[in-house]
Each structure stands twice: as C-alpha cells, then as structure tokens.
Amino acid sequence: MIRFNIFVMRVILGAVFAVILSRFFYPEANIIYVAGFGMFLVGMAYVLEYWRNRKTDKDKNKGVPYR
C-alpha cells in the first residue's frame, strides 16, 4: 500500500511539473508531449531511486570480505 501511495504521489508531482515546465519553456506544446514528459519524469524518479539504493548497498558491503 505504501508503494502505491508513493507511485501516486510521483505521478501527480510528475504531471504538475511537466505542465509547469512545458508551459514555461514551450507554451504551444501538445498535451501528448506534456504527458510523455510527465512519464519521463516519473521514470527518472524510479531510475534515480534505484541508482541511489544501489550505491548505498555497495557502501554497506565494503567492509565485508566474504559474502
């Protein structure tokens, strides 16, 4: 349930920022491009979360010689 809440929050924030950024830099943008940009932002949030967690997992295992 918590994962779903995080997903919904990311989708809402991705949509809001996609609309704001696209209207600021390209006011004539079609709604399809804005939706695609929102999906890109949500996808990048998950990629960066994976990357951050992967780096912290490596740091935790540095002192362990055998696993």
C-alpha beads as a LAMMPS data file, in Angstrom:
LAMMPS data file: protein, C-alpha beads

67 atoms
66 bonds

1 atom types
1 bond types

-500.0 500.0 xlo xhi
-500.0 500.0 ylo yhi
-500.0 500.0 zlo zhi

Masses

1 110.0

Atoms # bond

1 1 1 0.000 0.000 0.000
2 1 1 2.847 2.359 0.805
3 1 1 4.481 1.684 -2.591
4 1 1 1.202 2.553 -4.319
5 1 1 0.955 5.825 -2.373
6 1 1 4.496 6.739 -3.414
7 1 1 3.656 5.911 -7.030
8 1 1 0.526 8.087 -6.954
9 1 1 2.455 10.960 -5.388
10 1 1 5.174 10.680 -8.046
11 1 1 2.604 10.609 -10.845
12 1 1 0.845 13.701 -9.501
13 1 1 4.102 15.602 -8.994
14 1 1 5.386 14.465 -12.393
15 1 1 2.219 15.726 -14.067
16 1 1 2.332 19.068 -12.248
17 1 1 5.997 19.691 -13.033
18 1 1 5.559 18.527 -16.636
19 1 1 2.757 21.042 -17.164
20 1 1 4.644 23.879 -15.459
21 1 1 7.934 23.255 -17.270
22 1 1 6.395 22.662 -20.673
23 1 1 4.170 25.749 -20.442
24 1 1 7.100 27.845 -19.275
25 1 1 9.583 26.764 -21.968
26 1 1 7.246 25.713 -24.799
27 1 1 3.746 27.195 -24.401
28 1 1 2.412 25.714 -27.670
29 1 1 3.191 22.122 -26.626
30 1 1 0.602 19.477 -27.406
31 1 1 -0.922 17.617 -24.437
32 1 1 0.565 14.347 -25.741
33 1 1 4.089 15.746 -25.397
34 1 1 3.324 17.045 -21.910
35 1 1 2.029 13.597 -20.883
36 1 1 5.151 11.973 -22.329
37 1 1 7.339 14.402 -20.428
38 1 1 5.422 13.555 -17.231
39 1 1 6.017 9.839 -17.794
40 1 1 9.692 10.577 -18.399
41 1 1 9.910 12.457 -15.091
42 1 1 8.253 9.605 -13.174
43 1 1 10.526 7.072 -14.853
44 1 1 13.599 9.109 -13.987
45 1 1 12.456 9.242 -10.359
46 1 1 12.499 5.435 -10.251
47 1 1 15.833 5.200 -12.073
48 1 1 17.467 7.641 -9.663
49 1 1 15.967 5.818 -6.660
50 1 1 17.405 2.532 -7.932
51 1 1 20.784 4.173 -8.531
52 1 1 20.839 5.718 -5.039
53 1 1 19.906 2.408 -3.374
54 1 1 22.495 0.518 -5.391
55 1 1 25.234 2.919 -4.301
56 1 1 24.280 2.654 -0.615
57 1 1 24.194 -1.165 -0.832
58 1 1 27.731 -1.168 -2.229
59 1 1 28.913 1.096 0.584
60 1 1 27.394 -1.203 3.213
61 1 1 29.216 -4.236 1.835
62 1 1 32.661 -2.646 1.503
63 1 1 33.950 -3.920 4.837
64 1 1 32.719 -7.476 4.347
65 1 1 35.491 -9.583 2.740
66 1 1 33.299 -12.662 2.144
67 1 1 29.659 -12.762 1.391

Bonds

1 1 1 2
2 1 2 3
3 1 3 4
4 1 4 5
5 1 5 6
6 1 6 7
7 1 7 8
8 1 8 9
9 1 9 10
10 1 10 11
11 1 11 12
12 1 12 13
13 1 13 14
14 1 14 15
15 1 15 16
16 1 16 17
17 1 17 18
18 1 18 19
19 1 19 20
20 1 20 21
21 1 21 22
22 1 22 23
23 1 23 24
24 1 24 25
25 1 25 26
26 1 26 27
27 1 27 28
28 1 28 29
29 1 29 30
30 1 30 31
31 1 31 32
32 1 32 33
33 1 33 34
34 1 34 35
35 1 35 36
36 1 36 37
37 1 37 38
38 1 38 39
39 1 39 40
40 1 40 41
41 1 41 42
42 1 42 43
43 1 43 44
44 1 44 45
45 1 45 46
46 1 46 47
47 1 47 48
48 1 48 49
49 1 49 50
50 1 50 51
51 1 51 52
52 1 52 53
53 1 53 54
54 1 54 55
55 1 55 56
56 1 56 57
57 1 57 58
58 1 58 59
59 1 59 60
60 1 60 61
61 1 61 62
62 1 62 63
63 1 63 64
64 1 64 65
65 1 65 66
66 1 66 67
